[in-house]
Amino acid sequence: MISQEEKSVLSQPLTLEDRRSFMKLPLEERRRRLAQQAEQMIEHYDVEQSREERAEWQGGDIVEY
């Protein structure tokens, strides 16, 4: 599990320089960082309240006329 201190929130998109520096990292480091970000996204989307809200607007019968 990732602690709150390890999470970083980007307020601006990455610059081209930032993207290039990421691509220069060793493959294992890139994979580690991407796995960490994936874990953060799982936590973000797996919130119970969001799941219930999503079920409300996605659920129900489909009626075609």
N, C-alpha and C positions, 0 to 999 in steps of 0.2 A: 504494500500500500504506500502511496506517495503522501508525504506530509505536506501540510499547508505551506511550510517554508520553501519547499522544493518547487511548488507551482509558480509558474511565471505567466503573467497576463500581458500580452502584447497589445498596446493601444494603437500601434501603427503597423502596417504590413512590413514584412522584411524587405530590406533593400537588396539590390542585385549583389552588392558586395557581401552582405550577410549570407545570401544563398550560395554564393561561390565559396565562401569560407566553410560553410557546412559541407559542401561537396568535396572539399580538400581533406576533411577528417577521415581517419581510417574507417573502413567498412563496419567493423565491430562497434565503433563509437556511434556511427550514424544509426545502426540498428538499435543500439541501446537507447538512444534519445527518442527514436520513433516509437519504440515499445513503451517508453515512459509516457509519451504523449497519447498513445492509444489507451493506456490505463486511465489517464485523466479524462479522456473522452467517454470511456465506459462509465466512470463515476458521474460525469455530467449528464449523460443520457439515461442513466439507470435510476434516476431519482423517482421515488414512488409517486410523488405528486404529478410529475410530468407524465408518467405512464398512465395515470388515471385520466388526466386531461386529454392525452392523446387518444385513449380509448373512447372518450366521450365524442370527440369530433370525427373519429374514424369509424366508430362502431355504428351499429344500426343496420337496418335492412336496405338493400339496394332495390329501388323501384324503377323500372323502365316503362315508359309509356309508348 
